[in-house]
Amino acid sequence: MTTITVLAIIDFEARPKAPLTRMMNERLEGFAADLQAFLDKELQDVKDMEDLVIYLSYNSNYTIRWMIVNDVPAAITSLVSNKCAKLGYIAWKGVDLYKFK
């Protein structure tokens, strides 16, 4: 069985008590849950992979970006890419995942 995990990567440098920051973080977590539910439904019969892990985050312009962080078949990458493009998410180009302090 395939395990699908979509994680919202939150910027902890932002002031956690600011109402906008809290709302944006909750919004990102909701988007992550929605994408995970969609992928669970679409990939329930896939047998050629064990795990799919996707990170969602905001870039500096508050656009949602995504990244698959493990090795998956090209067909799965294409499905995720197409769905994220339809949702208006952009591909996470750089590896600045650990820049958060």
C-alpha positions in Angstrom: 0.0 0.0 0.0 1.2 3.5 -0.9 1.7 6.0 1.9 1.1 9.6 0.8 2.2 12.5 3.0 1.8 16.1 2.2 3.5 18.4 4.7 3.1 22.1 5.2 6.5 23.6 5.8 5.9 26.6 8.1 8.3 29.6 8.4 8.9 29.8 12.1 10.8 33.1 11.8 7.5 34.9 11.3 5.8 36.2 14.4 3.6 33.3 15.5 1.0 35.5 17.2 0.4 37.8 14.2 -3.2 37.1 12.9 -2.1 37.1 9.3 0.7 34.6 9.9 -1.6 32.3 11.8 -4.2 32.5 9.0 -1.6 31.9 6.3 -0.2 28.9 8.2 -3.7 27.4 8.7 -4.5 28.0 5.0 -1.3 26.2 4.0 -2.1 23.2 6.2 -5.6 23.1 4.6 -4.1 23.1 1.1 -1.7 20.3 2.2 -4.7 18.2 3.6 -6.7 18.8 0.4 -3.8 17.7 -1.9 -3.2 14.6 0.3 -6.8 13.6 0.1 -6.8 14.0 -3.7 -3.6 12.0 -4.1 -4.9 9.3 -1.7 -7.9 8.9 -4.0 -6.0 9.0 -7.3 -3.2 6.7 -6.2 -5.0 4.1 -4.2 -4.3 1.3 -6.7 -0.7 2.2 -7.4 1.6 -0.8 -6.6 5.0 0.3 -7.9 5.9 2.8 -5.1 5.8 2.7 -1.3 5.9 6.3 -0.3 5.2 9.7 -1.7 6.3 12.7 0.3 5.5 16.3 -0.8 6.4 19.5 0.9 4.3 22.6 0.5 5.5 26.1 1.5 5.2 29.7 0.6 8.0 31.5 -1.3 9.0 35.1 -0.6 6.0 36.3 -2.7 3.5 34.2 -0.8 3.0 31.8 -3.7 2.5 28.2 -2.7 5.3 26.0 -3.9 5.7 22.2 -3.9 8.4 19.6 -4.0 8.4 15.8 -4.1 11.2 14.8 -1.7 11.6 11.1 -2.4 12.1 9.0 -5.5 8.9 8.2 -7.3 8.1 7.0 -10.9 7.8 9.6 -13.6 4.1 9.0 -14.0 3.5 10.0 -10.4 5.7 13.1 -10.7 3.7 14.1 -13.7 0.4 13.6 -11.9 1.5 15.7 -9.0 3.0 18.3 -11.2 -0.2 18.6 -13.3 -2.5 18.8 -10.2 -0.3 21.4 -8.5 -0.2 23.5 -11.7 -4.0 23.4 -11.9 -4.1 24.6 -8.3 -1.7 27.5 -9.2 1.2 26.1 -7.2 4.7 26.5 -8.5 7.6 24.0 -8.4 10.0 24.5 -5.6 13.2 25.2 -7.5 15.9 25.7 -4.8 17.0 23.6 -2.0 16.5 26.2 0.7 14.5 23.8 2.9 16.9 24.1 5.9 17.2 27.9 5.8 14.7 28.3 8.6 16.4 29.2 11.8 
